[in-house]
Amino acid sequence: RRTSGRNRIFFGEDLYLKNGMVNDLYRDVCDLFMFYETRASSLSTSFSALIRMSLRLLCETAAKDIQLQKIDEYVKKYFDSAKANLSQNHKTTLSTQHVTNTNLVQLLQVGAHNYDASKNMEQTLAISIILGAMLNISHGKS
């Protein structure tokens, strides 16, 4: 008998964030992802776009929470140091899904629309990994 597959962890790992709106939204996004994982076969192909939209909302909320006006400011401030903290496996995931500091904002913006590209769940997982690392820096519990 083979071992059962391990569930994918959204954001790359469980995050422990400071109490507040960002933490609450993070937990809601995790719940949305778990809903998707357990019911993907019964959901429309557009459902995964909702998860991408929620990542954009989470990023925007995190930026505003630390008095940054736009998500591109948040990405510029935290992407490189967050990426440096990732495992080689996670860095490779970002690379294969073409998630970079120069296109992350665009990938999040695509999530605000129902384009076919926003339905790419593997890329959405990669986005969640870097966003999780960024949230750990900006909103992690000390």
HUQUINOR-V296292 format. One record per pair of residues at least 24 apart in sequence whose ideal C-beta (glycine too) atoms are under 10 Angstrom apart, sorted by the first residue. I is the first residue (numbers start at 1). J is the second residue. If there is no record, write none. Layout:
i->[I/I]
j->[J/J]
This chain:
i->[7/7/7/7/8/8/8/8/8/8/9/9/9/9/9/10/10/10/10/10/10/10/10/10/10/10/11/11/11/11/11/11/11/11/11/11/11/11/11/12/12/12/12/12/12/12/12/12/12/12/12/12/12/13/13/13/13/13/13/13/14/15/15/15/15/15/15/15/15/16/16/16/16/17/17/17/17/17/17/17/17/18/18/18/18/18/18/18/19/19/20/20/20/20/21/21/21/21/21/21/22/22/22/22/22/22/22/22/22/22/22/23/23/23/23/24/25/25/25/25/25/25/25/25/26/26/26/26/26/26/26/26/28/28/28/29/29/29/29/29/29/29/30/30/33/33/33/33/36/36/37/40/44/45/45/45/46/46/46/46/47/47/48/48/48/48/48/48/48/48/49/49/49/49/49/49/49/49/49/49/49/49/49/50/50/50/50/51/51/51/51/51/51/51/51/52/52/52/52/52/52/52/52/52/52/52/52/52/52/52/52/52/52/53/53/53/53/53/53/53/54/54/54/55/55/55/55/55/55/55/55/56/56/56/56/56/56/56/56/56/56/57/57/57/58/58/58/58/58/59/59/59/59/59/59/59/59/60/60/61/62/62/62/62/62/63/63/65/65/66/66/68/70/71/71/71/71/72/72/72/72/72/73/74/74/74/74/74/74/75/75/75/75/75/75/75/75/75/76/76/76/76/77/77/77/78/78/78/78/78/78/78/78/79/79/79/79/79/79/79/80/81/81/81/82/82/82/82/82/82/82/82/82/82/83/83/83/83/84/85/85/85/85/86/86/86/86/87/89/90/90/90/90/90/91/91/92/93/93/93/93/93/93/94/94/94/94/94/94/95/96/96/96/97/97/97/97/97/97/97/97/98/98/99/99/99/99/99/99/99/99/99/100/101/104/104/104]
j->[33/34/37/38/33/37/121/122/125/128/33/125/128/129/132/34/36/37/51/55/124/125/128/129/131/132/55/58/125/127/128/129/130/131/132/133/134/135/136/86/87/89/90/93/125/126/128/129/130/131/132/133/136/86/87/90/129/132/133/136/132/131/132/133/135/136/139/140/141/136/139/140/141/62/132/135/136/138/139/140/141/65/135/138/139/140/141/142/139/141/61/62/65/139/58/61/62/64/65/139/58/59/61/62/63/64/65/66/135/138/139/65/135/139/141/61/54/57/58/59/60/61/62/65/54/58/61/62/131/132/135/139/54/57/58/53/54/55/57/58/128/131/54/128/121/124/125/128/121/124/121/121/119/116/119/121/114/116/118/119/119/121/111/118/119/120/121/122/123/124/110/111/112/113/114/115/116/117/118/119/120/121/124/111/114/118/119/111/118/119/121/124/125/127/128/107/108/109/110/111/112/113/114/115/117/118/119/120/121/123/124/127/128/108/110/111/112/113/114/118/111/124/128/107/108/111/124/127/128/131/132/105/107/108/109/110/111/112/118/127/131/108/111/112/108/128/131/132/135/104/105/108/111/127/131/134/135/108/112/139/131/134/135/138/139/134/138/138/139/138/139/138/105/104/105/108/109/104/105/106/108/109/105/104/105/131/134/135/138/101/102/103/104/105/108/130/131/134/101/102/104/105/134/137/138/130/131/133/134/135/136/137/138/104/105/130/131/133/134/137/134/133/134/137/129/130/131/132/133/134/135/136/137/138/129/130/133/134/133/133/134/136/137/129/130/132/133/129/129/126/129/130/132/133/129/130/126/122/123/125/126/129/130/123/126/127/129/130/133/126/122/123/126/122/123/124/125/126/127/129/130/123/126/123/124/125/126/127/128/129/130/131/130/130/130/131/134]
